[in-house]
Amino acid sequence: MDQLSRRIAPATLFMLSMNALIGSGWLFAPLYAAKIAGPAALISWVIGGLAAILIAFTFAELSTMFPVAGGTARIPQISHGAFVSFILSWIAWISSLTMTPIEVQAVLQYASLFFPSLMKTKNGVPFLTLWGFAWAAILMIGLCVINILSYRGLMRFNFVLFVFKFSIIILTIFTILKVQFNPQNFAGLLTSATTTHGWKTILSAVATGGVVLAFNGFKSGVEMAGETKNLKVAIPLATAGAVLACLLLYLGLQVAFIGALDPALLKNGWSNLNFTGDIGPFVGLVSGLGLLLILKLLYLNSIVSPLGAGLIYVTSTARILYAMSKIGYVPKFLSKLNHQHFPIWAIVVNFVLGMLTFLPLPGWQAMVNFLVSAMVITYAMGPISLVCMRITLPNEYRPFRLPAANFLCLIAFYCCNLFSYWTGWDTISKLALVLSAGIILFILAYSRGKIQVEKNELRSAYWVIPYLSGLVMISYLGSFGGINFIPFGWDFLVIGLFSMVILYLAVKCRITLSREEVSEYLFSEHAALEVAS
């Protein structure tokens, strides 16, 4: 019986999202963001958090309207048809595929403080050794096994993880603030906020310092909407609510981290900040402060936090591949469920391909930069689809309704494009290759009759190629690693105009479905709205 059941309560989904949000980001992002932006990294967190909340709200309305598993793949299909859905689900799957390896990489990077044989460093970038790669496989397999064998075990483990991780972070923040706080470390905050160079570093830190990554977990609630009870409460709580809670935690961690640094470490500038054990920033910092109890707890949490997030990403990434299989984009066997109603073969395939991502993307930060550039394109479909649904189905019941939707969706779409641009040309150029591969796969599948596409669905995708190629071109011409033909400051205007044009085209190209057609689609995908008994 290949259908998922509604069994996840709002509080459980909130904890699932929080566990996905509190992964390796809190262990590394405060260091990387501070090295890029100094004390102004606090502004980076506020920008990233508020934008993520806005984007999450667009998905909250859509996911309560269309509570399906793998919403990243299915919602674009409803609004724009098969081609757009394939491209977006392809990007979403590729980006989600890297999430579990990122968390495993974080565990091994911290563990290498005590087991140097796990990592080697080349030009300041940590690589997995052969022994480290073997341990990565062991950890990845363990996360997959937990998902496959027991739903109840997963939910219980999720609750324990949430309580443990949240408690340790709060304890770490207040202990560090109490033991050592140097106000002079925040002296450059005002300068950064009032200069062009300062704002460029602030915005760069949002995308490449791990800030956007730290808020990525809210999508887990979107992917598991098809298994969730009480959607009106559960989805907004697990998306925007979880992001807001984590924003407060991350601001506390960043303040504690900056304040605890010895001012002597900053004499050569924030970009040259380094200290003993900085490959595992908080462990190294706490060790230098002599906080032995916190040190032991951080040792444990440096394993528990990333693996807990990785566990949730195994779950949500499998839902994307499951949805792609149900639609027909990938082989049907990938939607096969085991007796626990988990897509077992999707999990297995994700494991194999996830292991391969360790090879071209060495180090935590390299993985993060690529992930963010791909991830925010899937975010962009949230505001686009929401505007389309407001026009196509204006009277449809919405358990959660976003106020001032048209304006806020434009701002959310603009933020998505800025996030992608700020990752820099080096990362965007790699993403362009992945996008090209996805388009080639679609053409091959279409030519072999594996995917049926109506003419109106092809017309609804006219905006996709200009959108993706435009992002690549603006990045190449821009000031974040590009040729600087579009100087910093003017690029905001260019991306703003570009966002308005693309949003207009995307909405203009939408598919107009009736309520009956949408209901038939949802029913055919086993996503009835009633709560399963």
GUPASE-231967 format. One line per 4 residues: number of its first residue (from 1); their letters; for each residue x, y, z of C-alpha. Coordinates in steps of 0.05 Angstrom, whole numbers, padded with zeros to 5 digits. Example, Ala and Ser with C-alpha at 12.3 -4.5 7.8 and 13.67 -1.06 7.14 Angstrom:
<pts>
1 = as = 00246:-00090:00156 ~ 00273:-00021:00143
</pts>
This chain:
<pts>
1 = mdql = 00000:00000:00000 ~ 00039:00059:-00027 ~ 00009:00118:00012 ~ 00033:00157:00071
5 = srri = -00011:00165:00133 ~ -00026:00227:00175 ~ 00008:00213:00242 ~ 00051:00274:00258
9 = apat = 00023:00322:00310 ~ 00039:00397:00308 ~ 00087:00394:00367 ~ 00123:00336:00336
13 = lfml = 00130:00371:00269 ~ 00156:00433:00305 ~ 00209:00391:00339 ~ 00226:00357:00273
17 = smna = 00237:00425:00241 ~ 00277:00451:00301 ~ 00321:00389:00299 ~ 00333:00401:00225
21 = ligs = 00348:00475:00238 ~ 00395:00462:00297 ~ 00446:00421:00259 ~ 00518:00438:00243
25 = gwlf = 00500:00511:00230 ~ 00507:00532:00303 ~ 00573:00495:00309 ~ 00607:00531:00251
29 = aply = 00567:00591:00226 ~ 00585:00639:00284 ~ 00659:00631:00266 ~ 00652:00635:00191
33 = aaki = 00602:00693:00194 ~ 00648:00731:00242 ~ 00709:00720:00198 ~ 00671:00750:00139
37 = agpa = 00633:00807:00173 ~ 00663:00815:00243 ~ 00613:00838:00296 ~ 00566:00859:00239
41 = alis = 00551:00785:00232 ~ 00494:00800:00280 ~ 00462:00841:00224 ~ 00473:00783:00177
45 = wvig = 00433:00737:00223 ~ 00376:00787:00228 ~ 00373:00795:00152 ~ 00377:00720:00140
49 = glaa = 00326:00703:00194 ~ 00274:00755:00174 ~ 00279:00736:00101 ~ 00273:00662:00119
53 = ilia = 00211:00676:00161 ~ 00178:00712:00103 ~ 00195:00656:00054 ~ 00170:00605:00105
57 = ftfa = 00103:00640:00109 ~ 00092:00632:00034 ~ 00104:00558:00040 ~ 00059:00555:00102
61 = elst = -00002:00578:00062 ~ 00014:00532:00004 ~ 00027:00471:00047 ~ -00038:00479:00085
65 = mfpv = -00076:00486:00018 ~ -00039:00426:-00012 ~ -00017:00380:00044 ~ 00024:00331:00003
69 = aggt = 00088:00293:00016 ~ 00145:00324:-00023 ~ 00112:00391:-00032 ~ 00174:00421:-00065
73 = arip = 00160:00375:-00125 ~ 00084:00374:-00125 ~ 00064:00447:-00113 ~ 00101:00472:-00176
77 = qish = 00067:00418:-00216 ~ -00001:00445:-00195 ~ 00017:00517:-00212 ~ 00062:00508:-00273
81 = gafv = 00060:00436:-00298 ~ 00109:00380:-00309 ~ 00171:00416:-00337 ~ 00174:00469:-00283
85 = sfil = 00160:00417:-00230 ~ 00215:00373:-00256 ~ 00267:00428:-00256 ~ 00248:00453:-00187
89 = swia = 00244:00383:-00157 ~ 00311:00366:-00190 ~ 00343:00426:-00157 ~ 00308:00413:-00091
93 = wiss = 00330:00341:-00091 ~ 00403:00357:-00109 ~ 00406:00410:-00054 ~ 00372:00366:-00002
97 = ltmt = 00417:00309:-00022 ~ 00477:00348:00005 ~ 00445:00364:00072 ~ 00458:00298:00107
101 = piev = 00531:00295:00082 ~ 00540:00366:00108 ~ 00519:00344:00177 ~ 00563:00282:00175
105 = qavl = 00621:00325:00151 ~ 00610:00370:00211 ~ 00613:00311:00259 ~ 00677:00285:00229
109 = qyas = 00708:00355:00227 ~ 00696:00363:00302 ~ 00718:00291:00316 ~ 00784:00303:00279
113 = lffp = 00805:00346:00339 ~ 00814:00280:00375 ~ 00823:00232:00316 ~ 00868:00269:00266
117 = slmk = 00867:00209:00220 ~ 00796:00228:00198 ~ 00816:00293:00163 ~ 00874:00324:00125
121 = tkng = 00881:00397:00110 ~ 00902:00426:00043 ~ 00907:00501:00032 ~ 00867:00511:00096
125 = vpfl = 00809:00467:00072 ~ 00795:00402:00111 ~ 00787:00339:00069 ~ 00763:00270:00090
129 = tlwg = 00817:00217:00090 ~ 00802:00146:00067 ~ 00789:00129:00140 ~ 00744:00190:00147
133 = fawa = 00706:00170:00085 ~ 00694:00101:00115 ~ 00667:00132:00179 ~ 00623:00178:00137
137 = ailm = 00593:00117:00105 ~ 00581:00084:00172 ~ 00545:00146:00199 ~ 00504:00155:00136
141 = iglc = 00482:00082:00138 ~ 00463:00089:00212 ~ 00417:00149:00197 ~ 00384:00111:00140
145 = vini = 00373:00049:00183 ~ 00338:00089:00238 ~ 00291:00119:00186 ~ 00276:00052:00153
149 = lsyr = 00265:00008:00214 ~ 00220:00046:00261 ~ 00173:00106:00257 ~ 00160:00105:00332
153 = glmr = 00235:00101:00346 ~ 00247:00161:00300 ~ 00194:00203:00336 ~ 00220:00185:00405
157 = fnfv = 00291:00198:00384 ~ 00268:00265:00355 ~ 00240:00287:00422 ~ 00303:00268:00460
161 = lfvf = 00346:00304:00409 ~ 00305:00367:00413 ~ 00308:00372:00489 ~ 00382:00356:00491
165 = kfsi = 00404:00403:00436 ~ 00362:00461:00459 ~ 00385:00454:00532 ~ 00459:00450:00514
169 = iilt = 00456:00512:00469 ~ 00421:00554:00522 ~ 00471:00530:00575 ~ 00530:00545:00529
173 = ifti = 00506:00616:00513 ~ 00494:00637:00585 ~ 00557:00604:00612 ~ 00603:00637:00561
177 = lkvq = 00570:00705:00572 ~ 00580:00698:00647 ~ 00653:00675:00644 ~ 00681:00723:00592
181 = fnpq = 00652:00781:00553 ~ 00695:00834:00518 ~ 00651:00892:00495 ~ 00709:00921:00454
185 = nfag = 00701:00864:00404 ~ 00637:00896:00380 ~ 00671:00963:00364 ~ 00668:00954:00288
189 = llts = 00593:00941:00286 ~ 00572:01013:00272 ~ 00628:01023:00221 ~ 00607:00962:00181
193 = attt = 00534:00985:00181 ~ 00552:01053:00152 ~ 00603:01035:00097 ~ 00597:01003:00028
197 = hgwk = 00650:00951:00044 ~ 00618:00935:00110 ~ 00551:00921:00078 ~ 00584:00878:00025
201 = tils = 00614:00834:00080 ~ 00548:00832:00118 ~ 00511:00807:00057 ~ 00566:00759:00037
205 = avat = 00563:00728:00107 ~ 00488:00716:00098 ~ 00500:00669:00039 ~ 00570:00642:00049
209 = ggvv = 00579:00644:00125 ~ 00527:00591:00139 ~ 00470:00638:00158 ~ 00421:00617:00104
213 = lafn = 00439:00544:00115 ~ 00423:00552:00189 ~ 00350:00567:00172 ~ 00341:00514:00119
217 = gfks = 00307:00463:00164 ~ 00238:00495:00159 ~ 00229:00460:00091 ~ 00224:00394:00129
221 = gvem = 00154:00415:00150 ~ 00136:00429:00078 ~ 00161:00361:00054 ~ 00122:00323:00109
225 = aget = 00056:00362:00104 ~ 00024:00300:00074 ~ 00034:00263:00140 ~ 00014:00319:00187
229 = knlk = -00048:00330:00231 ~ -00081:00398:00246 ~ -00048:00434:00188 ~ -00073:00503:00208
233 = vaip = -00029:00501:00270 ~ 00025:00452:00250 ~ 00052:00482:00185 ~ 00060:00556:00207
237 = lata = 00089:00532:00273 ~ 00139:00485:00240 ~ 00160:00535:00186 ~ 00160:00608:00208
241 = gavl = 00154:00592:00282 ~ 00215:00546:00281 ~ 00256:00598:00242 ~ 00239:00653:00292
245 = acll = 00258:00609:00352 ~ 00324:00591:00319 ~ 00339:00663:00300 ~ 00338:00681:00374
249 = lylg = 00384:00622:00390 ~ 00433:00640:00335 ~ 00437:00713:00356 ~ 00453:00691:00427
253 = lqva = 00507:00644:00401 ~ 00538:00698:00357 ~ 00539:00749:00414 ~ 00570:00698:00461
257 = figa = 00622:00677:00410 ~ 00645:00747:00391 ~ 00645:00771:00464 ~ 00686:00712:00488
261 = ldpa = 00744:00721:00439 ~ 00810:00748:00466 ~ 00819:00817:00433 ~ 00891:00798:00417
265 = llkn = 00865:00747:00367 ~ 00834:00804:00326 ~ 00897:00846:00317 ~ 00905:00822:00245
269 = gwsn = 00832:00831:00228 ~ 00771:00787:00231 ~ 00787:00752:00166 ~ 00851:00725:00197
273 = lnft = 00818:00702:00261 ~ 00845:00635:00284 ~ 00856:00600:00350 ~ 00874:00532:00376
277 = gdig = 00820:00482:00358 ~ 00783:00529:00310 ~ 00768:00470:00264 ~ 00714:00458:00316
281 = pfvg = 00701:00531:00336 ~ 00659:00525:00400 ~ 00699:00467:00427 ~ 00763:00506:00416
285 = lvsg = 00735:00569:00447 ~ 00706:00535:00508 ~ 00770:00495:00518 ~ 00809:00560:00519
289 = lgll = 00762:00588:00572 ~ 00772:00526:00616 ~ 00698:00508:00619 ~ 00707:00433:00628
293 = lilk = 00634:00415:00639 ~ 00611:00455:00578 ~ 00669:00426:00539 ~ 00646:00354:00553
297 = llyl = 00574:00371:00535 ~ 00597:00405:00471 ~ 00637:00343:00452 ~ 00573:00304:00457
301 = nsiv = 00530:00357:00423 ~ 00579:00364:00365 ~ 00558:00293:00348 ~ 00485:00296:00369
305 = splg = 00465:00362:00336 ~ 00490:00347:00265 ~ 00468:00274:00267 ~ 00399:00295:00293
309 = agli = 00391:00344:00236 ~ 00419:00292:00187 ~ 00366:00243:00211 ~ 00311:00291:00193
313 = yvts = 00342:00308:00126 ~ 00344:00234:00108 ~ 00269:00234:00122 ~ 00251:00298:00083
317 = tari = 00298:00284:00024 ~ 00267:00216:00015 ~ 00199:00250:00010 ~ 00223:00293:-00048
321 = lyam = 00247:00231:-00086 ~ 00183:00194:-00067 ~ 00142:00252:-00096 ~ 00184:00253:-00160
325 = skig = 00172:00179:-00168 ~ 00097:00185:-00157 ~ 00094:00240:-00210 ~ 00135:00198:-00258
329 = yvpk = 00200:00237:-00261 ~ 00242:00180:-00234 ~ 00231:00104:-00233 ~ 00169:00079:-00198
333 = flsk = 00206:00033:-00150 ~ 00230:00095:-00113 ~ 00160:00107:-00086 ~ 00155:00037:-00055
337 = lnhq = 00141:00040:00020 ~ 00160:-00010:00074 ~ 00113:-00034:00129 ~ 00129:00029:00169
341 = hfpi = 00105:00072:00110 ~ 00175:00097:00094 ~ 00201:00103:00022 ~ 00257:00053:00032
345 = waiv = 00287:00053:-00038 ~ 00288:00128:-00041 ~ 00329:00128:00023 ~ 00377:00076:-00005
349 = vnfv = 00388:00115:-00070 ~ 00398:00180:-00032 ~ 00451:00146:00011 ~ 00491:00123:-00048
353 = lgml = 00489:00190:-00084 ~ 00499:00228:-00019 ~ 00565:00192:-00008 ~ 00590:00217:-00075
357 = tflp = 00580:00290:-00054 ~ 00639:00285:-00007 ~ 00686:00280:-00067 ~ 00677:00346:-00106
361 = lpgw = 00656:00388:-00045 ~ 00711:00381:00007 ~ 00700:00416:00074 ~ 00638:00442:00109
365 = qamv = 00639:00512:00080 ~ 00648:00489:00008 ~ 00587:00444:00015 ~ 00547:00500:00046
369 = nflv = 00562:00550:-00010 ~ 00538:00503:-00064 ~ 00478:00482:-00024 ~ 00454:00553:-00012
373 = samv = 00459:00572:-00085 ~ 00414:00514:-00105 ~ 00368:00515:-00045 ~ 00344:00587:-00052
377 = itya = 00320:00573:-00123 ~ 00272:00522:-00095 ~ 00252:00574:-00043 ~ 00233:00621:-00100
381 = mgpi = 00177:00575:-00122 ~ 00140:00589:-00057 ~ 00123:00662:-00070 ~ 00112:00648:-00145
385 = slvc = 00063:00592:-00133 ~ 00027:00630:-00078 ~ 00012:00689:-00123 ~ -00011:00641:-00177
389 = mrit = -00058:00605:-00130 ~ -00087:00670:-00104 ~ -00108:00685:-00177 ~ -00127:00614:-00198
393 = lpne = -00164:00592:-00136 ~ -00183:00657:-00100 ~ -00240:00627:-00060 ~ -00204:00563:-00040
397 = yrpf = -00204:00549:00035 ~ -00136:00566:00065 ~ -00125:00543:00137 ~ -00069:00595:00140
401 = rlpa = -00073:00658:00098 ~ -00013:00706:00088 ~ -00035:00779:00092 ~ -00013:00828:00037
405 = anfl = 00008:00767:-00003 ~ 00026:00799:-00070 ~ 00073:00850:-00039 ~ 00105:00802:00010
409 = clia = 00114:00749:-00044 ~ 00152:00800:-00087 ~ 00197:00816:-00028 ~ 00207:00742:-00013
413 = fycc = 00224:00727:-00086 ~ 00273:00786:-00086 ~ 00306:00758:-00023 ~ 00314:00689:-00055
417 = nlfs = 00349:00719:-00115 ~ 00395:00762:-00071 ~ 00414:00701:-00030 ~ 00433:00664:-00093
421 = ywtg = 00473:00723:-00120 ~ 00511:00733:-00055 ~ 00540:00662:-00058 ~ 00585:00688:-00113
425 = wdti = 00603:00671:-00184 ~ 00648:00612:-00167 ~ 00589:00576:-00135 ~ 00536:00598:-00185
429 = skla = 00579:00572:-00243 ~ 00579:00503:-00212 ~ 00504:00508:-00202 ~ 00495:00525:-00276
433 = lvls = 00526:00457:-00294 ~ 00477:00421:-00248 ~ 00418:00459:-00277 ~ 00441:00441:-00348
437 = agii = 00446:00368:-00328 ~ 00374:00370:-00302 ~ 00347:00400:-00366 ~ 00384:00347:-00408
441 = lfil = 00354:00292:-00365 ~ 00284:00321:-00375 ~ 00294:00324:-00450 ~ 00318:00251:-00452
445 = aysr = 00259:00228:-00409 ~ 00210:00267:-00451 ~ 00238:00241:-00517 ~ 00233:00169:-00491
449 = gkiq = 00161:00179:-00470 ~ 00175:00172:-00395 ~ 00144:00240:-00381 ~ 00080:00264:-00413
453 = vekn = 00077:00340:-00422 ~ 00019:00378:-00451 ~ 00032:00439:-00496 ~ 00004:00486:-00444
457 = elrs = 00053:00458:-00393 ~ 00111:00474:-00439 ~ 00084:00545:-00449 ~ 00079:00553:-00373
461 = aywv = 00154:00542:-00369 ~ 00174:00599:-00416 ~ 00198:00640:-00356 ~ 00244:00586:-00327
465 = ipyl = 00302:00590:-00376 ~ 00305:00667:-00374 ~ 00302:00663:-00298 ~ 00358:00613:-00289
469 = sglv = 00403:00641:-00344 ~ 00390:00711:-00317 ~ 00414:00692:-00248 ~ 00478:00663:-00278
473 = misy = 00490:00724:-00322 ~ 00479:00774:-00266 ~ 00526:00735:-00221 ~ 00580:00735:-00275
477 = lgsf = 00573:00810:-00286 ~ 00566:00827:-00212 ~ 00612:00845:-00155 ~ 00609:00780:-00115
481 = ggin = 00664:00743:-00150 ~ 00643:00766:-00219 ~ 00676:00816:-00267 ~ 00646:00875:-00229
485 = fipf = 00613:00904:-00291 ~ 00552:00915:-00246 ~ 00582:00950:-00185 ~ 00560:00938:-00114
489 = gwdf = 00497:00978:-00099 ~ 00472:00980:-00170 ~ 00467:00904:-00168 ~ 00410:00911:-00118
493 = lvig = 00371:00952:-00168 ~ 00386:00905:-00225 ~ 00364:00844:-00185 ~ 00302:00882:-00161
497 = lfsm = 00280:00897:-00233 ~ 00298:00827:-00255 ~ 00256:00798:-00198 ~ 00195:00839:-00217
501 = vily = 00199:00819:-00290 ~ 00209:00745:-00276 ~ 00153:00743:-00223 ~ 00106:00776:-00273
505 = lavk = 00125:00726:-00328 ~ 00119:00667:-00280 ~ 00050:00687:-00258 ~ 00029:00702:-00330
509 = crit = 00052:00633:-00351 ~ 00014:00596:-00296 ~ -00031:00537:-00310 ~ -00104:00552:-00294
513 = lsre = -00134:00492:-00258 ~ -00204:00485:-00233 ~ -00220:00465:-00161 ~ -00244:00397:-00188
517 = evse = -00178:00385:-00225 ~ -00137:00402:-00164 ~ -00180:00357:-00120 ~ -00172:00300:-00170
521 = ylfs = -00097:00310:-00170 ~ -00093:00310:-00094 ~ -00137:00249:-00089 ~ -00096:00212:-00141
525 = ehaa = -00034:00226:-00101 ~ -00065:00197:-00037 ~ -00066:00265:-00003 ~ -00137:00270:00023
529 = leva = -00145:00323:00076 ~ -00178:00282:00129 ~ -00137:00257:00188 ~ -00120:00184:00182
533 = s = -00146:00142:00238
</pts>
